[in-house]
């Protein structure tokens, strides 16, 4: 079990170093290649398009200033990538062999670049700033999880926390199953596994939340077995997140948006609780 192709999303902000440090650390552990996707918008093209729509035009000086701002963002991403790669002893730049980190040239809108990049990726790594659910950042997370169904790791804390205890939110749903399957390479690195269930919210009519069945699957893949933790509470997401944190988990594995998307938007749902837990463990989600 390994991760051979990782996509890391970076937007030119201060959180990039943490995101890219996680990606570099995983690349070193799994002999992987990391494609770094610049996710900032092409401001110059957007402004020119807007000007054409409104029947106006931008001056050459304004366009050049916008292009310079984009180059500055690209430079920030590259600087963070070089620092992360150096700290993890990973090669930075295109070429043969792994572990390696490669910065994709900014040429397409982030949504189009993401669609191309995640097609054959094993994992997408992003920062906590992509969990707000509003604006472009939230849209990218939604596109990654809901449209492309790419397993996504939200990086929190230090990369080597992934070698500590892990927690799985297990309800037997298809989303939880996809999350576990995607997380196998990470679970194999964990020092121990806790399997968390909020028993009063389980749907036993349509899913099979049997923990013994999950443990048999984990054992068959050489991951070992998890320790069952039975929980109760009216707020499933908050209860599960608190249990993962209290057990020192560095990784929390969960299915995303198990209820309808509309219900999640209106009522929040467990996924929103997990995403809002900024001080919690790194979060691996799959839909």
FIPATI-320333 format. One line per 4 residues: number of its first residue (from 1); their letters; for each residue x, y, z of C-alpha. Coordinates in nm, 2 decimals, always signed. Layout:
// residues N
NUM) A) X:Y:Z ~ ...
***
This chain:
// residues 287
1) XXXX) +0.00:+0.00:+0.00 ~ +0.14:+0.33:-0.10 ~ +0.07:+0.68:-0.24 ~ +0.25:+0.73:-0.57
5) XXXX) +0.08:+1.04:-0.71 ~ -0.02:+1.32:-0.47 ~ -0.17:+1.65:-0.57 ~ -0.12:+1.95:-0.33
9) XXXX) -0.32:+2.26:-0.37 ~ -0.15:+2.60:-0.30 ~ -0.28:+2.95:-0.33 ~ +0.01:+3.17:-0.25
13) XXXX) -0.08:+3.23:+0.11 ~ +0.10:+3.16:+0.44 ~ -0.08:+2.83:+0.49 ~ +0.09:+2.68:+0.18
17) XXXX) +0.40:+2.58:+0.38 ~ +0.21:+2.35:+0.61 ~ +0.02:+2.20:+0.32 ~ +0.33:+2.14:+0.11
21) XXXX) +0.52:+2.01:+0.41 ~ +0.26:+1.74:+0.46 ~ +0.28:+1.65:+0.08 ~ +0.66:+1.64:+0.09
25) XXXX) +0.67:+1.43:+0.41 ~ +0.43:+1.18:+0.25 ~ +0.63:+1.18:-0.07 ~ +0.94:+1.09:+0.13
29) XXXX) +0.75:+0.81:+0.31 ~ +0.60:+0.66:+0.00 ~ +0.85:+0.74:-0.27 ~ +0.59:+0.96:-0.44
33) XXXX) +0.56:+1.24:-0.69 ~ +0.37:+1.55:-0.58 ~ +0.21:+1.78:-0.83 ~ +0.16:+2.12:-0.68
37) XXXX) -0.14:+2.29:-0.82 ~ -0.14:+2.67:-0.81 ~ -0.50:+2.76:-0.71 ~ -0.50:+3.14:-0.73
41) XXXX) -0.71:+3.30:-1.00 ~ -0.56:+3.45:-1.31 ~ -0.66:+3.81:-1.22 ~ -0.54:+3.97:-1.54
45) XXXX) -0.75:+3.75:-1.76 ~ -1.05:+3.78:-1.53 ~ -1.03:+4.16:-1.54 ~ -0.99:+4.17:-1.91
49) XXXX) -1.29:+3.94:-1.95 ~ -1.49:+4.16:-1.72 ~ -1.39:+4.47:-1.91 ~ -1.50:+4.32:-2.24
53) XXXX) -1.84:+4.22:-2.09 ~ -1.89:+4.58:-1.97 ~ -1.77:+4.73:-2.29 ~ -1.46:+4.88:-2.12
57) XXXX) -1.09:+4.80:-2.14 ~ -0.80:+4.80:-1.90 ~ -0.49:+5.00:-1.96 ~ -0.17:+4.82:-2.05
61) XXXX) -0.02:+4.94:-1.72 ~ -0.31:+4.79:-1.52 ~ -0.28:+4.46:-1.70 ~ +0.10:+4.45:-1.63
65) XXXX) +0.04:+4.53:-1.26 ~ -0.21:+4.24:-1.24 ~ +0.03:+4.01:-1.42 ~ +0.30:+4.11:-1.17
69) XXXX) +0.08:+4.03:-0.88 ~ +0.02:+3.68:-1.03 ~ +0.39:+3.63:-1.07 ~ +0.44:+3.72:-0.71
73) XXXX) +0.18:+3.46:-0.60 ~ +0.35:+3.20:-0.81 ~ +0.69:+3.29:-0.65 ~ +0.54:+3.25:-0.31
77) XXXX) +0.41:+2.90:-0.39 ~ +0.75:+2.81:-0.54 ~ +0.94:+2.94:-0.23 ~ +0.72:+2.74:+0.00
81) XXXX) +0.75:+2.43:-0.22 ~ +1.13:+2.45:-0.22 ~ +1.14:+2.49:+0.16 ~ +0.91:+2.20:+0.22
85) XXXX) +1.10:+1.97:-0.03 ~ +1.43:+2.06:+0.13 ~ +1.31:+1.99:+0.48 ~ +1.19:+1.64:+0.37
89) XXXX) +1.49:+1.57:+0.15 ~ +1.27:+1.55:-0.16 ~ +1.38:+1.66:-0.50 ~ +1.21:+1.98:-0.63
93) XXXX) +1.15:+2.02:-1.00 ~ +1.06:+1.82:-1.31 ~ +1.25:+1.50:-1.39 ~ +1.27:+1.13:-1.34
97) XXXX) +1.26:+0.94:-1.02 ~ +1.09:+0.99:-0.68 ~ +1.04:+1.13:-0.42 ~ +0.99:+1.45:-0.61
101) XXXX) +0.78:+1.77:-0.60 ~ +0.68:+1.95:-0.92 ~ +0.51:+2.29:-0.95 ~ +0.26:+2.28:-1.23
105) XXXX) +0.27:+2.59:-1.45 ~ -0.02:+2.83:-1.40 ~ -0.21:+2.81:-1.73 ~ -0.57:+2.72:-1.67
109) XXXX) -0.84:+2.83:-1.42 ~ -0.80:+2.64:-1.09 ~ -1.11:+2.43:-1.15 ~ -0.99:+2.31:-1.49
113) XXXX) -0.64:+2.24:-1.36 ~ -0.78:+2.05:-1.07 ~ -1.00:+1.84:-1.30 ~ -0.69:+1.73:-1.49
117) XXXX) -0.46:+1.68:-1.20 ~ -0.68:+1.46:-0.98 ~ -0.79:+1.21:-1.25 ~ -0.51:+0.97:-1.16
121) XXXX) -0.41:+1.10:-0.82 ~ -0.40:+0.88:-0.50 ~ -0.46:+1.17:-0.26 ~ -0.52:+1.55:-0.26
125) XXXX) -0.36:+1.75:+0.02 ~ -0.51:+2.09:+0.10 ~ -0.50:+2.34:+0.39 ~ -0.76:+2.43:+0.65
129) XXXX) -0.83:+2.75:+0.46 ~ -1.01:+2.54:+0.20 ~ -1.28:+2.43:+0.45 ~ -1.47:+2.75:+0.49
133) XXXX) -1.74:+2.64:+0.25 ~ -1.77:+2.99:+0.10 ~ -1.60:+3.15:-0.20 ~ -1.35:+3.01:-0.44
137) XXXX) -1.16:+2.80:-0.17 ~ -1.48:+2.63:-0.05 ~ -1.58:+2.56:-0.41 ~ -1.25:+2.38:-0.48
141) XXXX) -1.30:+2.16:-0.18 ~ -1.65:+2.08:-0.30 ~ -1.53:+2.01:-0.65 ~ -1.26:+1.78:-0.52
145) XXXX) -1.48:+1.58:-0.29 ~ -1.82:+1.58:-0.46 ~ -1.75:+1.61:-0.83 ~ -1.42:+1.42:-0.86
149) XXXX) -1.46:+1.21:-0.55 ~ -1.09:+1.24:-0.49 ~ -0.98:+1.14:-0.14 ~ -0.87:+1.46:+0.03
153) XXXX) -0.64:+1.52:+0.33 ~ -0.68:+1.84:+0.52 ~ -0.34:+1.91:+0.67 ~ -0.33:+2.02:+1.03
157) XXXX) -0.05:+2.02:+1.28 ~ +0.28:+1.86:+1.20 ~ +0.33:+1.60:+0.92 ~ +0.48:+1.34:+1.15
161) XXXX) +0.16:+1.34:+1.35 ~ +0.04:+1.10:+1.08 ~ +0.26:+0.84:+1.23 ~ +0.08:+0.86:+1.56
165) XXXX) -0.27:+0.72:+1.65 ~ -0.55:+0.74:+1.39 ~ -0.92:+0.74:+1.43 ~ -1.19:+0.62:+1.19
169) XXXX) -1.55:+0.74:+1.20 ~ -1.73:+0.42:+1.10 ~ -2.10:+0.40:+1.02 ~ -2.09:+0.14:+0.74
173) XXXX) -2.18:+0.39:+0.47 ~ -2.04:+0.39:+0.12 ~ -1.87:+0.72:+0.19 ~ -1.70:+0.58:+0.51
177) XXXX) -1.59:+0.27:+0.31 ~ -1.43:+0.48:+0.04 ~ -1.26:+0.69:+0.30 ~ -1.11:+0.38:+0.47
181) XXXX) -1.00:+0.23:+0.14 ~ -0.83:+0.55:+0.04 ~ -0.67:+0.59:+0.38 ~ -0.51:+0.24:+0.39
185) XXXX) -0.15:+0.37:+0.32 ~ -0.19:+0.62:+0.60 ~ -0.35:+0.38:+0.84 ~ -0.07:+0.14:+0.79
189) XXXX) +0.17:+0.41:+0.92 ~ -0.03:+0.48:+1.23 ~ +0.08:+0.37:+1.57 ~ -0.27:+0.26:+1.66
193) XXXX) -0.63:+0.28:+1.54 ~ -0.95:+0.38:+1.72 ~ -1.28:+0.30:+1.55 ~ -1.54:+0.55:+1.66
197) XXXX) -1.92:+0.51:+1.64 ~ -2.19:+0.74:+1.76 ~ -2.44:+0.46:+1.83 ~ -2.76:+0.67:+1.85
201) XXXX) -2.71:+0.80:+1.49 ~ -2.63:+0.47:+1.31 ~ -2.86:+0.36:+1.02 ~ -2.87:-0.01:+1.06
205) XXXX) -3.15:-0.05:+0.80 ~ -2.94:+0.06:+0.50 ~ -2.58:+0.01:+0.61 ~ -2.37:-0.25:+0.79
209) XXXX) -2.18:-0.07:+1.07 ~ -2.03:-0.39:+1.21 ~ -1.69:-0.31:+1.35 ~ -1.57:-0.67:+1.33
213) XXXX) -1.63:-0.66:+0.96 ~ -1.42:-0.34:+0.93 ~ -1.14:-0.49:+1.14 ~ -1.13:-0.80:+0.92
217) XXXX) -1.08:-0.58:+0.62 ~ -0.80:-0.38:+0.79 ~ -0.63:-0.70:+0.91 ~ -0.65:-0.85:+0.56
221) XXXX) -0.46:-0.55:+0.43 ~ -0.19:-0.57:+0.70 ~ -0.31:-0.26:+0.88 ~ -0.40:-0.44:+1.20
225) XXXX) -0.72:-0.40:+1.40 ~ -0.88:-0.10:+1.56 ~ -1.01:-0.05:+1.91 ~ -1.39:+0.01:+1.92
229) XXXX) -1.51:+0.32:+2.09 ~ -1.88:+0.35:+2.14 ~ -2.02:+0.71:+2.18 ~ -2.35:+0.88:+2.23
233) XXXX) -2.46:+1.24:+2.18 ~ -2.71:+1.46:+2.00 ~ -2.44:+1.62:+1.78 ~ -2.27:+1.33:+1.60
237) XXXX) -2.00:+1.53:+1.44 ~ -1.90:+1.71:+1.75 ~ -1.90:+1.39:+1.95 ~ -1.68:+1.20:+1.70
241) XXXX) -1.44:+1.49:+1.66 ~ -1.39:+1.53:+2.03 ~ -1.33:+1.16:+2.07 ~ -1.06:+1.16:+1.80
245) XXXX) -0.89:+1.46:+1.96 ~ -0.91:+1.31:+2.31 ~ -0.73:+1.00:+2.20 ~ -0.44:+1.20:+2.05
249) XXXX) -0.53:+1.11:+1.69 ~ -0.30:+1.26:+1.43 ~ -0.53:+1.14:+1.15 ~ -0.91:+1.13:+1.14
253) XXXX) -1.07:+0.93:+0.86 ~ -1.44:+0.99:+0.77 ~ -1.69:+0.97:+0.49 ~ -1.80:+1.31:+0.37
257) XXXX) -2.16:+1.43:+0.31 ~ -2.33:+1.10:+0.38 ~ -2.67:+1.28:+0.38 ~ -2.80:+1.47:+0.09
261) XXXX) -2.60:+1.77:-0.01 ~ -2.90:+2.00:+0.05 ~ -2.94:+1.86:+0.40 ~ -2.57:+1.92:+0.47
265) XXXX) -2.59:+2.28:+0.35 ~ -2.91:+2.36:+0.55 ~ -2.84:+2.17:+0.87 ~ -2.46:+2.15:+0.88
269) XXXX) -2.41:+1.77:+0.94 ~ -2.12:+1.58:+1.08 ~ -1.90:+1.68:+0.79 ~ -1.93:+2.04:+0.87
273) XXXX) -1.83:+1.97:+1.23 ~ -1.52:+1.78:+1.12 ~ -1.42:+2.07:+0.88 ~ -1.47:+2.34:+1.14
277) XXXX) -1.25:+2.15:+1.39 ~ -0.94:+2.35:+1.29 ~ -0.74:+2.24:+1.60 ~ -0.82:+1.88:+1.55
281) XXXX) -0.62:+1.60:+1.38 ~ -0.56:+1.60:+1.00 ~ -0.88:+1.50:+0.83 ~ -0.90:+1.25:+0.54
285) XXX) -1.24:+1.27:+0.37 ~ -1.39:+1.08:+0.08 ~ -1.74:+1.09:-0.07
***
